[in-house]
Amino acid sequence: MGLWHLNTVAPCLEYIDQGSCVPPPGPALWGPLGLTYNGELITCPKHYRQSTNWVANFFYEPGNDRIIAHIVLNTTYWPGWDVQRYEFNAEDGAWSNREEALARQAWIGIWGAAYTQKATMGSFNKIYACRNNETKIREVMWEYAEPATNGWWVDPYTWNPKSIYGYAVVNRIDNLLAAAANWTLDCWRTIGSTPERFAQLRLPNVLNYLAYESRNYCWVITQDGVICKADYQIPRWEMMSTVQNPEADALKYFITYDTKRKRVVVFRQRPDAADGACQHQLEFYYPMVAAGQLTQPVPVTSLKAGNRVILAAHLIGDAGEGVTPYTVEGEMEELVEGRLVTPFSGTELNGRVCFQYQAPEEACTETLKLKVTVEES
Amino acid sequence: MYEKLFESTKLAQPIQSGDSWQHLCYVSTWDAFLAQSGGEWSRVFRDGARVKFGKPSGSYAMLGRVKGFPAYWSQWTFKVHPAFEINGLPNPNEVLNPNWNIGYSLGPSSSSGKFIDDVNQVYLHQPSANRIDIYSLEDGRKVGEIVHNAGEYFAGIAWVQPGQVAGLCRTNGKVRIMDYLSSPRVLEIGRLDPFKVAAYDAAFHLFFAIGTDHKARVYCREAWPAVLSAPVFEPASIRGLKGNLVKARLTGQDGEPCPGWWVHWELADAGGGLRGCLDNYVTKTDEAGWAKSRYFGPDDNQPGPCKIKARVELS
């Protein structure tokens, strides 16, 4: 299984436009524009009053059916930083609170963003997050990322072995917790009574974000855009794929799972454009087959005259995962001396297709072309 | 030398400059190869296509495992862990050697491959460049050895089929197929081009190697002919008006037999014209590499010189 790319919204949000820029070396702290922080943001050719410092939280909020991003910004206006809540329509990624955010009315306060990070949805459609100023994992408010009043919490630092996590998915129904600090996803059970770390999953790379899907599954995205699905109850890996077109300039990836539409949403944090414009994007994926490339057919039996030769190729996704079910067609190029016994072949679970070619009794050189038709997403 | 079926034009090399492959293993669920370098996990396909999906961590060293999946030895715990089928990553929740810790001196490295058969509870270790020792996983006792005389440590020991492994030498390219279970010994010898990493493809019984030039190469388990012996009669004395068995042997670089090749027989003038005839002018080599035909002397039953030529067309 892979991830079918549905659509991308790029850019998914905007910064407040200054409307003009100041030639280098840029504006003074005190000058004609008044008090101006982070003057480089409006030093030509840049002309926006905001820029992303870091993305604190990214999650699906089922109550409002929205994708939420809490972003800490560098700003030219007082006090030089801002924290805004960006809300996106979960259906199409449209920026729902554009006017509010550009009017700086989606302010959530610094403490939620500073102390609460990597929030994700969990049991009972609530939002849970690890904390920077304490070792607890708490239920938080989706609006402000502040701890919910009388909300649920656990403290893995009091468990055996003592643990401090940066990412966690909470399954209160089954008393399970899957949490990670960097390379390892720790799976805990009986977290309501006597917590026991019953298993671990080693991650394929440094973790960027963790997202809850269900009582069994969670999603992982690594710093290079590899997406994995894990069953944290067994535990085992279920799927591995990647974002489409992972680019070297992507700063970070964030992932969440839309439980209503059963699909993955990725927030790709990208550097600002030359003029300072925001280039972050939302990407929507459906967990299913997505063909990325068809490998070259390679003979896997002896190439003797008169032999029947088997050739194998693979239809794979962006992370090398096998793609099925597809039919791959084979065709010999002109000057055929032998015979292609298998004109088409269906992909197996690992994406493999095999073709049989009957070689003539004399030495020859032949070329097999493969073709597969993949529907457009 | 094994018959080379394919050489890629794609270069399968790690992304980071200075990085190089350390281990390679065939993963049957992918029908592709898991390659590990200092900074990269990748899937590599037979045509040299390479897809990076991660970065190694936790100081796990890969080794061969029964059924062809990789296993991982932890230098911190001396335990060997299996791999997840989906992504080939180490599964620290399972231990394949619960009763015996495999210490530093016995653990795998990128230059000396090891192999674990947790089904039959044995572990293969290389104490020298010419021998493999077989240990019991139950108590760490040495239970046998295989003297292979490859003259170089196997960079990888890969599963071939139940009870058999392939040892692969990186520099001299030597290959030894060995029985490690029923009667430990070398079953087959062969050779590949020198490589960086190599593995045995248990699905099609191939060798897959990534060379120092980063090209992927696929070899089948049939020796590529190097020597065709001069035809000899058996028995050596020839009798006229009778079918005299004549045979020639086709062998590889290291003397390994080349079965299934067509040998073309030809009578040549040795000074007295073409004398006699052959019953077959094209015959196939048998399992031992011998091709056989029969020579019939001339009808006049007079002695005279005669020359028989044998040749093989390689391409």
Chai-1 contact restraints between the chains, C-beta under 6 A:
chainA,res_idxA,chainB,res_idxB,connection_type,confidence,min_distance_angstrom,max_distance_angstrom,comment,restraint_id
A,W183,B,S57,contact,1.0,0.0,6.0,A-B,restraint_1
A,A199,B,N93,contact,1.0,0.0,6.0,A-B,restraint_2
A,Q200,B,P92,contact,1.0,0.0,6.0,A-B,restraint_3
A,R202,B,L89,contact,1.0,0.0,6.0,A-B,restraint_4
A,R202,B,P90,contact,1.0,0.0,6.0,A-B,restraint_5
A,P204,B,F53,contact,1.0,0.0,6.0,A-B,restraint_6
A,P204,B,G54,contact,1.0,0.0,6.0,A-B,restraint_7
A,P204,B,L89,contact,1.0,0.0,6.0,A-B,restraint_8
A,N205,B,G54,contact,1.0,0.0,6.0,A-B,restraint_9
A,N205,B,K55,contact,1.0,0.0,6.0,A-B,restraint_10
A,V226,B,F53,contact,1.0,0.0,6.0,A-B,restraint_11
A,W237,B,F84,contact,1.0,0.0,6.0,A-B,restraint_12
A,W237,B,I86,contact,1.0,0.0,6.0,A-B,restraint_13
A,W237,B,N87,contact,1.0,0.0,6.0,A-B,restraint_14
A,M240,B,I86,contact,1.0,0.0,6.0,A-B,restraint_15
A,M240,B,N87,contact,1.0,0.0,6.0,A-B,restraint_16
A,T295,B,F45,contact,1.0,0.0,6.0,A-B,restraint_17
A,T295,B,D47,contact,1.0,0.0,6.0,A-B,restraint_18
A,T295,B,A49,contact,1.0,0.0,6.0,A-B,restraint_19
A,Q296,B,D47,contact,1.0,0.0,6.0,A-B,restraint_20
A,V298,B,F6,contact,1.0,0.0,6.0,A-B,restraint_21
A,V298,B,R46,contact,1.0,0.0,6.0,A-B,restraint_22
A,V298,B,D47,contact,1.0,0.0,6.0,A-B,restraint_23
A,V298,B,V218,contact,1.0,0.0,6.0,A-B,restraint_24
A,P299,B,L5,contact,1.0,0.0,6.0,A-B,restraint_25
A,P299,B,F6,contact,1.0,0.0,6.0,A-B,restraint_26
A,V300,B,F204,contact,1.0,0.0,6.0,A-B,restraint_27
A,V300,B,L206,contact,1.0,0.0,6.0,A-B,restraint_28
A,S302,B,E3,contact,1.0,0.0,6.0,A-B,restraint_29
A,S302,B,C220,contact,1.0,0.0,6.0,A-B,restraint_30
A,S302,B,E222,contact,1.0,0.0,6.0,A-B,restraint_31
A,L303,B,L5,contact,1.0,0.0,6.0,A-B,restraint_32
A,H314,B,F45,contact,1.0,0.0,6.0,A-B,restraint_33
A,A319,B,F53,contact,1.0,0.0,6.0,A-B,restraint_34
A,G320,B,R43,contact,1.0,0.0,6.0,A-B,restraint_35
A,G320,B,V51,contact,1.0,0.0,6.0,A-B,restraint_36
A,N350,B,W30,contact,1.0,0.0,6.0,A-B,restraint_37
A,N350,B,D31,contact,1.0,0.0,6.0,A-B,restraint_38
A,R352,B,D31,contact,1.0,0.0,6.0,A-B,restraint_39
A,A363,B,S315,contact,1.0,0.0,6.0,A-B,restraint_40
